[in-house]
Amino acid sequence: MERYFGALLIAAILFLTKDFRPAPSVLAEQTDSPPSVESIQPVTTESRFSEKLEEQTEVIPKKTVYKDNPETEAGIETVLDEGEDGKITKIIKVTYYAPKNTSEVNQTSEYTRELVSEEKTTAKDKIISRGTKIVWKTLSIADGEIKYWKKMRVYATHYDSHCPGCNEWTAIGMRAGKGVIAVDPKVIKMRSKVYIPGYGVAVAGDTGGAIKGNIIDLGFDDARTAGWKAQFVDIYLL
């Protein structure tokens, strides 16, 4: 009996002390190698942004409006309202980009522009009363008297049919030469009769690219021997 229990005791001790870990070869077969992971370095942004507000102003020019007044003598103008220019004011947010360590203004670059606000002031027209009433007047000249209805201050140049861009016939089909002048039709109507001191009576029968506003061009048969010098002069509409 004692021999029986002794055998059981020895068997129990051997069982409890046995190493149940798998053999190295078995571990090598069952365990996968851990995947290799590349080291990811943090990205450092070497730049900076700055902002500023910029004001932009655009002027809206006022218009000039004429109102004819039949009760006032032709050539007389009266300002009724000076008017006022309008404007558009814009506030723009400008974003600039620059390297982190840059302090020089010329090393920054404009990144974006954003409209923050816009304000518009409407222009107010300038209003002028313009007389249209014909009042005849008398002017004494060397050959007697002439009647005129309007006196104008103009700058008078001269030309002939041989000048660059000129030809024998005028814009309305008259023969170019002495007695025909070029005018701005917006100022002096075509075919109007005009008296020019030092030149004589002429017909407004031509136009010219440089003849704008109160500028007239006196026609001559030969501008080289005309003896006329460009000058300001008073002329009279007949």
ChimeraX commands (.cxc) that place a marker at each C-alpha (Angstrom):
marker #1 position 0.00,0.00,0.00 radius 0.5
marker #1 position 2.76,2.43,0.90 radius 0.5
marker #1 position 4.49,1.57,-2.35 radius 0.5
marker #1 position 1.29,2.47,-4.20 radius 0.5
marker #1 position 0.95,5.91,-2.61 radius 0.5
marker #1 position 4.64,6.59,-3.12 radius 0.5
marker #1 position 4.29,5.96,-6.85 radius 0.5
marker #1 position 1.34,8.34,-7.08 radius 0.5
marker #1 position 3.27,11.07,-5.25 radius 0.5
marker #1 position 6.21,10.76,-7.63 radius 0.5
marker #1 position 3.91,10.91,-10.65 radius 0.5
marker #1 position 2.20,14.06,-9.31 radius 0.5
marker #1 position 5.51,15.81,-8.75 radius 0.5
marker #1 position 6.70,15.03,-12.27 radius 0.5
marker #1 position 3.41,16.32,-13.74 radius 0.5
marker #1 position 3.53,19.63,-11.86 radius 0.5
marker #1 position 7.16,20.36,-12.71 radius 0.5
marker #1 position 6.86,19.63,-16.41 radius 0.5
marker #1 position 7.65,22.62,-18.79 radius 0.5
marker #1 position 4.54,23.20,-20.94 radius 0.5
marker #1 position 6.15,26.00,-23.08 radius 0.5
marker #1 position 6.34,25.03,-26.73 radius 0.5
marker #1 position 9.72,24.29,-28.19 radius 0.5
marker #1 position 11.62,27.15,-29.85 radius 0.5
marker #1 position 11.02,25.64,-33.24 radius 0.5
marker #1 position 7.28,25.65,-32.65 radius 0.5
marker #1 position 7.35,29.32,-31.53 radius 0.5
marker #1 position 9.24,30.24,-34.66 radius 0.5
marker #1 position 6.60,28.63,-36.79 radius 0.5
marker #1 position 3.60,30.22,-35.03 radius 0.5
marker #1 position 4.77,33.81,-34.42 radius 0.5
marker #1 position 4.92,36.37,-37.29 radius 0.5
marker #1 position 7.58,39.06,-37.28 radius 0.5
marker #1 position 6.15,42.54,-36.39 radius 0.5
marker #1 position 5.77,44.76,-39.47 radius 0.5
marker #1 position 8.42,47.41,-39.90 radius 0.5
marker #1 position 7.12,50.98,-39.48 radius 0.5
marker #1 position 8.93,53.91,-41.08 radius 0.5
marker #1 position 9.59,56.81,-38.83 radius 0.5
marker #1 position 7.43,59.83,-39.82 radius 0.5
marker #1 position 8.99,63.16,-38.96 radius 0.5
marker #1 position 6.67,66.09,-38.02 radius 0.5
marker #1 position 6.27,68.71,-40.82 radius 0.5
marker #1 position 7.29,72.21,-39.82 radius 0.5
marker #1 position 5.65,75.07,-41.74 radius 0.5
marker #1 position 8.26,77.76,-42.30 radius 0.5
marker #1 position 5.84,80.52,-43.34 radius 0.5
marker #1 position 3.51,83.15,-41.95 radius 0.5
marker #1 position 0.48,85.18,-43.01 radius 0.5
marker #1 position -0.40,88.79,-42.31 radius 0.5
marker #1 position -3.46,90.90,-43.09 radius 0.5
marker #1 position -4.23,94.55,-43.56 radius 0.5
marker #1 position -7.22,96.63,-44.65 radius 0.5
marker #1 position -6.89,98.73,-47.78 radius 0.5
marker #1 position -9.22,101.56,-48.85 radius 0.5
marker #1 position -9.86,102.17,-52.54 radius 0.5
marker #1 position -11.71,105.23,-53.82 radius 0.5
marker #1 position -13.04,105.66,-57.35 radius 0.5
marker #1 position -14.36,109.07,-58.42 radius 0.5
marker #1 position -17.58,109.22,-60.43 radius 0.5
marker #1 position -17.33,112.46,-62.46 radius 0.5
marker #1 position -20.35,114.70,-62.43 radius 0.5
marker #1 position -22.09,115.45,-65.72 radius 0.5
marker #1 position -22.80,118.89,-67.13 radius 0.5
marker #1 position -26.40,119.46,-68.16 radius 0.5
marker #1 position -27.44,122.51,-70.18 radius 0.5
marker #1 position -30.90,123.99,-69.98 radius 0.5
marker #1 position -31.84,126.35,-72.80 radius 0.5
marker #1 position -33.34,129.65,-71.71 radius 0.5
marker #1 position -35.16,131.54,-74.49 radius 0.5
marker #1 position -35.41,134.64,-72.28 radius 0.5
marker #1 position -31.63,135.06,-72.02 radius 0.5
marker #1 position -29.36,136.35,-74.78 radius 0.5
marker #1 position -27.53,133.68,-76.76 radius 0.5
marker #1 position -23.99,133.14,-75.52 radius 0.5
marker #1 position -24.79,133.96,-71.90 radius 0.5
marker #1 position -24.49,131.04,-69.52 radius 0.5
marker #1 position -25.39,130.93,-65.84 radius 0.5
marker #1 position -24.49,128.12,-63.45 radius 0.5
marker #1 position -27.61,127.06,-61.59 radius 0.5
marker #1 position -26.05,124.22,-59.63 radius 0.5
marker #1 position -22.35,123.38,-59.35 radius 0.5
marker #1 position -23.14,119.72,-58.79 radius 0.5
marker #1 position -20.80,117.29,-57.09 radius 0.5
marker #1 position -18.69,114.30,-58.05 radius 0.5
marker #1 position -19.76,110.95,-56.72 radius 0.5
marker #1 position -17.48,108.20,-55.46 radius 0.5
marker #1 position -17.24,104.51,-54.70 radius 0.5
marker #1 position -15.33,103.57,-51.55 radius 0.5
marker #1 position -14.23,99.97,-51.07 radius 0.5
marker #1 position -12.58,98.36,-48.04 radius 0.5
marker #1 position -10.40,95.41,-49.10 radius 0.5
marker #1 position -8.81,92.86,-46.76 radius 0.5
marker #1 position -5.44,91.88,-48.21 radius 0.5
marker #1 position -3.67,88.75,-46.99 radius 0.5
marker #1 position 0.09,88.48,-47.47 radius 0.5
marker #1 position 2.33,85.41,-47.36 radius 0.5
marker #1 position 5.99,85.42,-46.34 radius 0.5
marker #1 position 8.70,83.00,-45.17 radius 0.5
marker #1 position 8.75,82.63,-41.39 radius 0.5
marker #1 position 11.96,84.54,-40.80 radius 0.5
marker #1 position 11.34,87.25,-43.38 radius 0.5
marker #1 position 10.92,90.80,-42.16 radius 0.5
marker #1 position 11.50,92.59,-45.45 radius 0.5
marker #1 position 8.29,93.98,-46.97 radius 0.5
marker #1 position 9.50,93.37,-50.52 radius 0.5
marker #1 position 9.89,89.65,-49.74 radius 0.5
marker #1 position 6.21,89.17,-49.00 radius 0.5
marker #1 position 3.67,88.10,-51.62 radius 0.5
marker #1 position 0.02,89.00,-51.90 radius 0.5
marker #1 position -2.05,85.89,-51.22 radius 0.5
marker #1 position -5.73,86.90,-51.38 radius 0.5
marker #1 position -7.93,89.99,-51.64 radius 0.5
marker #1 position -11.39,90.04,-50.10 radius 0.5
marker #1 position -14.03,92.77,-50.39 radius 0.5
marker #1 position -15.15,93.73,-46.91 radius 0.5
marker #1 position -17.50,96.62,-47.69 radius 0.5
marker #1 position -18.51,98.98,-50.50 radius 0.5
marker #1 position -20.17,102.39,-50.29 radius 0.5
marker #1 position -21.38,104.42,-53.27 radius 0.5
marker #1 position -22.23,108.12,-53.39 radius 0.5
marker #1 position -24.16,109.14,-56.51 radius 0.5
marker #1 position -22.82,112.07,-58.55 radius 0.5
marker #1 position -24.91,115.23,-58.78 radius 0.5
marker #1 position -25.15,116.92,-62.19 radius 0.5
marker #1 position -23.83,120.41,-62.81 radius 0.5
marker #1 position -26.69,122.46,-64.29 radius 0.5
marker #1 position -26.08,125.44,-66.56 radius 0.5
marker #1 position -28.69,127.77,-67.98 radius 0.5
marker #1 position -27.82,128.61,-71.59 radius 0.5
marker #1 position -29.35,131.61,-73.34 radius 0.5
marker #1 position -30.83,131.06,-76.82 radius 0.5
marker #1 position -32.42,134.43,-77.52 radius 0.5
marker #1 position -31.02,136.12,-80.64 radius 0.5
marker #1 position -30.13,139.74,-79.99 radius 0.5
marker #1 position -28.61,141.50,-83.02 radius 0.5
marker #1 position -25.72,143.84,-82.46 radius 0.5
marker #1 position -23.63,146.09,-84.70 radius 0.5
marker #1 position -19.86,145.96,-85.16 radius 0.5
marker #1 position -17.93,148.68,-87.00 radius 0.5
marker #1 position -15.18,147.40,-89.28 radius 0.5
marker #1 position -12.94,148.96,-91.96 radius 0.5
marker #1 position -15.54,148.31,-94.67 radius 0.5
marker #1 position -18.47,149.64,-92.69 radius 0.5
marker #1 position -20.71,147.81,-90.23 radius 0.5
marker #1 position -21.77,144.22,-89.77 radius 0.5
marker #1 position -24.56,142.75,-87.69 radius 0.5
marker #1 position -23.81,139.79,-85.48 radius 0.5
marker #1 position -25.67,137.87,-82.82 radius 0.5
marker #1 position -22.84,136.15,-80.93 radius 0.5
marker #1 position -19.25,136.94,-80.03 radius 0.5
marker #1 position -16.81,134.11,-79.22 radius 0.5
marker #1 position -13.24,133.85,-78.04 radius 0.5
marker #1 position -11.41,131.15,-80.01 radius 0.5
marker #1 position -7.93,129.93,-80.88 radius 0.5
marker #1 position -7.39,130.29,-84.63 radius 0.5
marker #1 position -4.83,128.27,-86.63 radius 0.5
marker #1 position -4.57,128.05,-90.42 radius 0.5
marker #1 position -4.27,125.46,-93.20 radius 0.5
marker #1 position -4.54,124.88,-96.93 radius 0.5
marker #1 position -5.47,121.96,-99.20 radius 0.5
marker #1 position -1.85,120.78,-99.33 radius 0.5
marker #1 position -1.43,120.06,-95.62 radius 0.5
marker #1 position -1.04,116.42,-94.49 radius 0.5
marker #1 position -4.46,114.75,-94.50 radius 0.5
marker #1 position -6.08,117.63,-96.36 radius 0.5
marker #1 position -7.46,117.73,-99.89 radius 0.5
marker #1 position -9.13,120.08,-102.32 radius 0.5
marker #1 position -12.64,119.49,-101.00 radius 0.5
marker #1 position -13.96,120.08,-97.49 radius 0.5
marker #1 position -16.11,117.85,-95.28 radius 0.5
marker #1 position -19.32,119.31,-96.75 radius 0.5
marker #1 position -18.12,119.44,-100.35 radius 0.5
marker #1 position -16.88,123.03,-100.56 radius 0.5
marker #1 position -13.60,123.89,-102.26 radius 0.5
marker #1 position -10.93,124.40,-99.62 radius 0.5
marker #1 position -9.20,127.77,-99.54 radius 0.5
marker #1 position -9.63,131.38,-98.49 radius 0.5
marker #1 position -13.08,132.07,-97.04 radius 0.5
marker #1 position -13.72,128.55,-95.69 radius 0.5
marker #1 position -12.89,127.62,-92.11 radius 0.5
marker #1 position -12.89,124.38,-90.17 radius 0.5
marker #1 position -14.87,124.29,-86.91 radius 0.5
marker #1 position -16.21,121.92,-84.29 radius 0.5
marker #1 position -19.87,121.41,-85.34 radius 0.5
marker #1 position -20.82,121.04,-81.68 radius 0.5
marker #1 position -19.71,124.63,-81.09 radius 0.5
marker #1 position -20.37,126.36,-84.42 radius 0.5
marker #1 position -22.97,124.98,-86.80 radius 0.5
marker #1 position -21.85,124.04,-90.28 radius 0.5
marker #1 position -22.52,126.64,-93.00 radius 0.5
marker #1 position -22.65,129.43,-90.40 radius 0.5
marker #1 position -21.23,132.78,-91.53 radius 0.5
marker #1 position -18.46,134.12,-89.33 radius 0.5
marker #1 position -16.44,137.32,-89.24 radius 0.5
marker #1 position -12.81,136.99,-88.12 radius 0.5
marker #1 position -10.84,140.23,-87.61 radius 0.5
marker #1 position -7.70,140.16,-89.74 radius 0.5
marker #1 position -9.18,137.46,-91.99 radius 0.5
marker #1 position -12.61,138.59,-93.07 radius 0.5
marker #1 position -15.98,136.88,-93.55 radius 0.5
marker #1 position -15.94,133.10,-93.86 radius 0.5
marker #1 position -18.24,130.09,-93.97 radius 0.5
marker #1 position -17.95,127.21,-91.50 radius 0.5
marker #1 position -17.54,124.48,-94.09 radius 0.5
marker #1 position -14.93,122.02,-92.85 radius 0.5
marker #1 position -13.93,119.91,-89.85 radius 0.5
marker #1 position -10.65,118.51,-88.56 radius 0.5
marker #1 position -9.39,115.90,-86.14 radius 0.5
marker #1 position -7.65,118.51,-83.99 radius 0.5
marker #1 position -10.46,121.07,-84.26 radius 0.5
marker #1 position -12.32,120.57,-80.99 radius 0.5
marker #1 position -14.14,123.03,-78.78 radius 0.5
marker #1 position -13.26,126.68,-79.27 radius 0.5
marker #1 position -10.60,126.05,-81.92 radius 0.5
marker #1 position -11.00,127.03,-85.55 radius 0.5
marker #1 position -8.78,126.53,-88.61 radius 0.5
marker #1 position -8.67,129.29,-91.20 radius 0.5
marker #1 position -8.47,128.16,-94.81 radius 0.5
marker #1 position -5.95,129.74,-97.21 radius 0.5
marker #1 position -5.00,129.08,-100.80 radius 0.5
marker #1 position -1.37,128.85,-99.68 radius 0.5
marker #1 position -0.69,128.63,-95.93 radius 0.5
marker #1 position 3.02,129.41,-96.47 radius 0.5
marker #1 position 2.30,132.94,-97.72 radius 0.5
marker #1 position -0.80,133.57,-95.59 radius 0.5
marker #1 position 0.98,135.60,-92.93 radius 0.5
marker #1 position -1.33,134.28,-90.21 radius 0.5
marker #1 position 0.04,133.23,-86.82 radius 0.5
marker #1 position -1.91,130.94,-84.51 radius 0.5
marker #1 position -3.52,133.16,-81.88 radius 0.5
marker #1 position -6.55,133.84,-79.72 radius 0.5
marker #1 position -9.08,136.07,-81.40 radius 0.5
marker #1 position -12.67,137.25,-80.97 radius 0.5
marker #1 position -14.95,136.09,-83.78 radius 0.5
marker #1 position -18.52,137.11,-84.57 radius 0.5
marker #1 position -21.36,134.87,-85.74 radius 0.5
marker #1 position -23.40,136.65,-88.42 radius 0.5
marker link #1:1,2 radius 0.2
marker link #1:2,3 radius 0.2
marker link #1:3,4 radius 0.2
marker link #1:4,5 radius 0.2
marker link #1:5,6 radius 0.2
marker link #1:6,7 radius 0.2
marker link #1:7,8 radius 0.2
marker link #1:8,9 radius 0.2
marker link #1:9,10 radius 0.2
marker link #1:10,11 radius 0.2
marker link #1:11,12 radius 0.2
marker link #1:12,13 radius 0.2
marker link #1:13,14 radius 0.2
marker link #1:14,15 radius 0.2
marker link #1:15,16 radius 0.2
marker link #1:16,17 radius 0.2
marker link #1:17,18 radius 0.2
marker link #1:18,19 radius 0.2
marker link #1:19,20 radius 0.2
marker link #1:20,21 radius 0.2
marker link #1:21,22 radius 0.2
marker link #1:22,23 radius 0.2
marker link #1:23,24 radius 0.2
marker link #1:24,25 radius 0.2
marker link #1:25,26 radius 0.2
marker link #1:26,27 radius 0.2
marker link #1:27,28 radius 0.2
marker link #1:28,29 radius 0.2
marker link #1:29,30 radius 0.2
marker link #1:30,31 radius 0.2
marker link #1:31,32 radius 0.2
marker link #1:32,33 radius 0.2
marker link #1:33,34 radius 0.2
marker link #1:34,35 radius 0.2
marker link #1:35,36 radius 0.2
marker link #1:36,37 radius 0.2
marker link #1:37,38 radius 0.2
marker link #1:38,39 radius 0.2
marker link #1:39,40 radius 0.2
marker link #1:40,41 radius 0.2
marker link #1:41,42 radius 0.2
marker link #1:42,43 radius 0.2
marker link #1:43,44 radius 0.2
marker link #1:44,45 radius 0.2
marker link #1:45,46 radius 0.2
marker link #1:46,47 radius 0.2
marker link #1:47,48 radius 0.2
marker link #1:48,49 radius 0.2
marker link #1:49,50 radius 0.2
marker link #1:50,51 radius 0.2
marker link #1:51,52 radius 0.2
marker link #1:52,53 radius 0.2
marker link #1:53,54 radius 0.2
marker link #1:54,55 radius 0.2
marker link #1:55,56 radius 0.2
marker link #1:56,57 radius 0.2
marker link #1:57,58 radius 0.2
marker link #1:58,59 radius 0.2
marker link #1:59,60 radius 0.2
marker link #1:60,61 radius 0.2
marker link #1:61,62 radius 0.2
marker link #1:62,63 radius 0.2
marker link #1:63,64 radius 0.2
marker link #1:64,65 radius 0.2
marker link #1:65,66 radius 0.2
marker link #1:66,67 radius 0.2
marker link #1:67,68 radius 0.2
marker link #1:68,69 radius 0.2
marker link #1:69,70 radius 0.2
marker link #1:70,71 radius 0.2
marker link #1:71,72 radius 0.2
marker link #1:72,73 radius 0.2
marker link #1:73,74 radius 0.2
marker link #1:74,75 radius 0.2
marker link #1:75,76 radius 0.2
marker link #1:76,77 radius 0.2
marker link #1:77,78 radius 0.2
marker link #1:78,79 radius 0.2
marker link #1:79,80 radius 0.2
marker link #1:80,81 radius 0.2
marker link #1:81,82 radius 0.2
marker link #1:82,83 radius 0.2
marker link #1:83,84 radius 0.2
marker link #1:84,85 radius 0.2
marker link #1:85,86 radius 0.2
marker link #1:86,87 radius 0.2
marker link #1:87,88 radius 0.2
marker link #1:88,89 radius 0.2
marker link #1:89,90 radius 0.2
marker link #1:90,91 radius 0.2
marker link #1:91,92 radius 0.2
marker link #1:92,93 radius 0.2
marker link #1:93,94 radius 0.2
marker link #1:94,95 radius 0.2
marker link #1:95,96 radius 0.2
marker link #1:96,97 radius 0.2
marker link #1:97,98 radius 0.2
marker link #1:98,99 radius 0.2
marker link #1:99,100 radius 0.2
marker link #1:100,101 radius 0.2
marker link #1:101,102 radius 0.2
marker link #1:102,103 radius 0.2
marker link #1:103,104 radius 0.2
marker link #1:104,105 radius 0.2
marker link #1:105,106 radius 0.2
marker link #1:106,107 radius 0.2
marker link #1:107,108 radius 0.2
marker link #1:108,109 radius 0.2
marker link #1:109,110 radius 0.2
marker link #1:110,111 radius 0.2
marker link #1:111,112 radius 0.2
marker link #1:112,113 radius 0.2
marker link #1:113,114 radius 0.2
marker link #1:114,115 radius 0.2
marker link #1:115,116 radius 0.2
marker link #1:116,117 radius 0.2
marker link #1:117,118 radius 0.2
marker link #1:118,119 radius 0.2
marker link #1:119,120 radius 0.2
marker link #1:120,121 radius 0.2
marker link #1:121,122 radius 0.2
marker link #1:122,123 radius 0.2
marker link #1:123,124 radius 0.2
marker link #1:124,125 radius 0.2
marker link #1:125,126 radius 0.2
marker link #1:126,127 radius 0.2
marker link #1:127,128 radius 0.2
marker link #1:128,129 radius 0.2
marker link #1:129,130 radius 0.2
marker link #1:130,131 radius 0.2
marker link #1:131,132 radius 0.2
marker link #1:132,133 radius 0.2
marker link #1:133,134 radius 0.2
marker link #1:134,135 radius 0.2
marker link #1:135,136 radius 0.2
marker link #1:136,137 radius 0.2
marker link #1:137,138 radius 0.2
marker link #1:138,139 radius 0.2
marker link #1:139,140 radius 0.2
marker link #1:140,141 radius 0.2
marker link #1:141,142 radius 0.2
marker link #1:142,143 radius 0.2
marker link #1:143,144 radius 0.2
marker link #1:144,145 radius 0.2
marker link #1:145,146 radius 0.2
marker link #1:146,147 radius 0.2
marker link #1:147,148 radius 0.2
marker link #1:148,149 radius 0.2
marker link #1:149,150 radius 0.2
marker link #1:150,151 radius 0.2
marker link #1:151,152 radius 0.2
marker link #1:152,153 radius 0.2
marker link #1:153,154 radius 0.2
marker link #1:154,155 radius 0.2
marker link #1:155,156 radius 0.2
marker link #1:156,157 radius 0.2
marker link #1:157,158 radius 0.2
marker link #1:158,159 radius 0.2
marker link #1:159,160 radius 0.2
marker link #1:160,161 radius 0.2
marker link #1:161,162 radius 0.2
marker link #1:162,163 radius 0.2
marker link #1:163,164 radius 0.2
marker link #1:164,165 radius 0.2
marker link #1:165,166 radius 0.2
marker link #1:166,167 radius 0.2
marker link #1:167,168 radius 0.2
marker link #1:168,169 radius 0.2
marker link #1:169,170 radius 0.2
marker link #1:170,171 radius 0.2
marker link #1:171,172 radius 0.2
marker link #1:172,173 radius 0.2
marker link #1:173,174 radius 0.2
marker link #1:174,175 radius 0.2
marker link #1:175,176 radius 0.2
marker link #1:176,177 radius 0.2
marker link #1:177,178 radius 0.2
marker link #1:178,179 radius 0.2
marker link #1:179,180 radius 0.2
marker link #1:180,181 radius 0.2
marker link #1:181,182 radius 0.2
marker link #1:182,183 radius 0.2
marker link #1:183,184 radius 0.2
marker link #1:184,185 radius 0.2
marker link #1:185,186 radius 0.2
marker link #1:186,187 radius 0.2
marker link #1:187,188 radius 0.2
marker link #1:188,189 radius 0.2
marker link #1:189,190 radius 0.2
marker link #1:190,191 radius 0.2
marker link #1:191,192 radius 0.2
marker link #1:192,193 radius 0.2
marker link #1:193,194 radius 0.2
marker link #1:194,195 radius 0.2
marker link #1:195,196 radius 0.2
marker link #1:196,197 radius 0.2
marker link #1:197,198 radius 0.2
marker link #1:198,199 radius 0.2
marker link #1:199,200 radius 0.2
marker link #1:200,201 radius 0.2
marker link #1:201,202 radius 0.2
marker link #1:202,203 radius 0.2
marker link #1:203,204 radius 0.2
marker link #1:204,205 radius 0.2
marker link #1:205,206 radius 0.2
marker link #1:206,207 radius 0.2
marker link #1:207,208 radius 0.2
marker link #1:208,209 radius 0.2
marker link #1:209,210 radius 0.2
marker link #1:210,211 radius 0.2
marker link #1:211,212 radius 0.2
marker link #1:212,213 radius 0.2
marker link #1:213,214 radius 0.2
marker link #1:214,215 radius 0.2
marker link #1:215,216 radius 0.2
marker link #1:216,217 radius 0.2
marker link #1:217,218 radius 0.2
marker link #1:218,219 radius 0.2
marker link #1:219,220 radius 0.2
marker link #1:220,221 radius 0.2
marker link #1:221,222 radius 0.2
marker link #1:222,223 radius 0.2
marker link #1:223,224 radius 0.2
marker link #1:224,225 radius 0.2
marker link #1:225,226 radius 0.2
marker link #1:226,227 radius 0.2
marker link #1:227,228 radius 0.2
marker link #1:228,229 radius 0.2
marker link #1:229,230 radius 0.2
marker link #1:230,231 radius 0.2
marker link #1:231,232 radius 0.2
marker link #1:232,233 radius 0.2
marker link #1:233,234 radius 0.2
marker link #1:234,235 radius 0.2
marker link #1:235,236 radius 0.2
marker link #1:236,237 radius 0.2
marker link #1:237,238 radius 0.2
view
